[in-house]
Amino acid sequence: MTLSFDFSGRTVLVTGAAQGIGKALADHFVGAAARVVVADRDAELLKQQWPDEGESVLRLELDVADAESVRVGIEQVVRTWGSIDVVVNNAGVARDAVVWKMTDEQWDTVLAVHVTGTFNLTRAAVPHMRTAGFGRIINVTSYTGMHGNIGQSNYAAAKGGIIGFTKSVAKETARFGITCNAISPNAATAMVAAVPPEKLAEMTATVPMGRFADPSEMAAAVAFLASDEAAYITGVVLPVDGGVSM
Ligand SMILES: NC(=O)c1ccc[n+]([C@@H]2O[C@H](COP(=O)([O-])OP(=O)(O)OC[C@H]3O[C@@H](n4cnc5c(N)ncnc54)[C@H](O)[C@@H]3O)[C@@H](O)[C@H]2O)c1
């Protein structure tokens, strides 16, 4: 599928681009003529999935939770391509446990990757977007961030935090030609494959469309929010979830 939005001349950075939703989003941005920075902390998988760098792809090994790694990464992008126009904060992890069994490591890791990671990328990119007078930030939240889930208090806190963060940044940056929105996906990826089969069957039964999406089905929503045409849309959370959040 080729997107009908044209991203030629735009630099798009997608975190968590080595697999799953991030890989599918980056694939589609490449198809829509963007210069795409594929960022992930899994360097080996990143290289395997994106063997060819060139005029339209730049591989960036970074840990979104590490502010310095993000700062250096964004500088490298701007040095290479002159701008950073779109940031998709998609990298994510899950470390599930009921709250009374949750370790500090499980709590801290999930909050660090999702909340601090989203903050790190946004803080590093916004000054460049302000200079350019254009920017699109798209964060990835979750149904769980709005409704909670057993075994995922850390993930729910992180994804709920991302919603408040999205709206605050949307208000702060609106005057500068920058929008900040979020999607709430539901797609069959490694993260979903890790869910025990009985639990997965239960989850699938709650989706009005009766299935998880292919990760590529997230691309149209993200491309729309990233487009020039979506200039007057900011601070929204767009569910791309087969109706599960109705
Ligand atoms: N799959 C779904 O149905 C679903 C539902 C709701 C929300 N989400 C969210 O969508 C996003 C993508 O999920 P997915 O299902 O594609 O996951 P995935 O596990 O398939 O891919 C996540 C990617 O993020 C990378 N990553 C993890 N921590 C990182 C870090 N610190 N720095 C850089 N990269 C890091 C991983 O290496 C991996 O490549 C996540 O934020 C997830 O929470 C997914």
The ligand as an SDF file (V2000), in Angstrom:
LIG
                    3D

 44 48  0  0  0  0  0  0  0  0999 V2000
    0.5200   -4.0820   19.5500 N   0  0  0  0  0  0  0  0  0  0  0  0
   -0.5350   -3.5310   20.1000 C   0  0  0  0  0  0  0  0  0  0  0  0
   -1.6790   -3.9940   19.9530 O   0  0  0  0  0  0  0  0  0  0  0  0
   -0.4070   -2.3070   20.9290 C   0  0  0  0  0  0  0  0  0  0  0  0
   -1.5210   -1.8330   21.6260 C   0  0  0  0  0  0  0  0  0  0  0  0
   -1.4210   -0.6450   22.3360 C   0  0  0  0  0  0  0  0  0  0  0  0
   -0.2140    0.0450   22.3230 C   0  0  0  0  0  0  0  0  0  0  0  0
    0.8640   -0.4610   21.6630 N   0  0  0  0  0  0  0  0  0  0  0  0
    2.0860    0.3200   21.6850 C   0  0  0  0  0  0  0  0  0  0  0  0
    2.5930    0.4090   20.3570 O   0  0  0  0  0  0  0  0  0  0  0  0
    4.0180    0.5520   20.3940 C   0  0  0  0  0  0  0  0  0  0  0  0
    4.6630   -0.4770   19.4960 C   0  0  0  0  0  0  0  0  0  0  0  0
    4.2820   -1.7420   19.9760 O   0  0  0  0  0  0  0  0  0  0  0  0
    4.5750   -3.1120   19.1950 P   0  0  0  0  0  0  0  0  0  0  0  0
    3.4340   -3.9930   19.5100 O   0  0  0  0  0  0  0  0  0  0  0  0
    4.9510   -2.8320   17.7940 O   0  0  0  0  0  0  0  0  0  0  0  0
    5.8350   -3.6230   20.0370 O   0  0  0  0  0  0  0  0  0  0  0  0
    7.0850   -4.5250   19.6280 P   0  0  0  0  0  0  0  0  0  0  0  0
    7.5400   -5.1870   20.8840 O   0  0  0  0  0  0  0  0  0  0  0  0
    6.7810   -5.3770   18.4300 O   0  0  0  0  0  0  0  0  0  0  0  0
    8.1890   -3.4420   19.1770 O   0  0  0  0  0  0  0  0  0  0  0  0
    8.6880   -2.4940   20.0780 C   0  0  0  0  0  0  0  0  0  0  0  0
   10.0270   -1.9910   19.5800 C   0  0  0  0  0  0  0  0  0  0  0  0
   10.4860   -0.9940   20.5070 O   0  0  0  0  0  0  0  0  0  0  0  0
   11.8730   -1.1730   20.7130 C   0  0  0  0  0  0  0  0  0  0  0  0
   12.2680   -0.6070   21.9990 N   0  0  0  0  0  0  0  0  0  0  0  0
   11.9110   -1.0390   23.2240 C   0  0  0  0  0  0  0  0  0  0  0  0
   12.5080   -0.2950   24.1620 N   0  0  0  0  0  0  0  0  0  0  0  0
   13.2630    0.6330   23.5160 C   0  0  0  0  0  0  0  0  0  0  0  0
   14.1010    1.6940   23.9500 C   0  0  0  0  0  0  0  0  0  0  0  0
   14.3260    1.9160   25.2500 N   0  0  0  0  0  0  0  0  0  0  0  0
   14.7090    2.4650   23.0240 N   0  0  0  0  0  0  0  0  0  0  0  0
   14.5020    2.2360   21.6950 C   0  0  0  0  0  0  0  0  0  0  0  0
   13.7370    1.2330   21.2250 N   0  0  0  0  0  0  0  0  0  0  0  0
   13.1280    0.4410   22.1350 C   0  0  0  0  0  0  0  0  0  0  0  0
   12.0620   -2.6850   20.6800 C   0  0  0  0  0  0  0  0  0  0  0  0
   13.4260   -3.0630   20.4510 O   0  0  0  0  0  0  0  0  0  0  0  0
   11.1110   -3.0730   19.5390 C   0  0  0  0  0  0  0  0  0  0  0  0
   11.7900   -3.0630   18.3000 O   0  0  0  0  0  0  0  0  0  0  0  0
    4.4000    0.4390   21.8640 C   0  0  0  0  0  0  0  0  0  0  0  0
    4.5410    1.7220   22.4170 O   0  0  0  0  0  0  0  0  0  0  0  0
    3.2290   -0.2780   22.4820 C   0  0  0  0  0  0  0  0  0  0  0  0
    3.1140   -0.0300   23.8470 O   0  0  0  0  0  0  0  0  0  0  0  0
    0.7970   -1.6130   20.9710 C   0  0  0  0  0  0  0  0  0  0  0  0
  1  2  1  0
  2  3  2  0
  2  4  1  0
  4  5  1  0
  4 44  2  0
  5  6  2  0
  6  7  1  0
  7  8  2  0
  8  9  1  0
  8 44  1  0
  9 10  1  0
  9 42  1  0
 10 11  1  0
 11 12  1  0
 11 40  1  0
 12 13  1  0
 13 14  1  0
 14 15  2  0
 14 16  1  0
 14 17  1  0
 17 18  1  0
 18 19  2  0
 18 20  1  0
 18 21  1  0
 21 22  1  0
 22 23  1  0
 23 24  1  0
 23 38  1  0
 24 25  1  0
 25 26  1  0
 25 36  1  0
 26 27  1  0
 26 35  1  0
 27 28  2  0
 28 29  1  0
 29 30  1  0
 29 35  2  0
 30 31  1  0
 30 32  2  0
 32 33  1  0
 33 34  2  0
 34 35  1  0
 36 37  1  0
 36 38  1  0
 38 39  1  0
 40 41  1  0
 40 42  1  0
 42 43  1  0
M  CHG  2   8   1  16  -1
M  END
$$$$
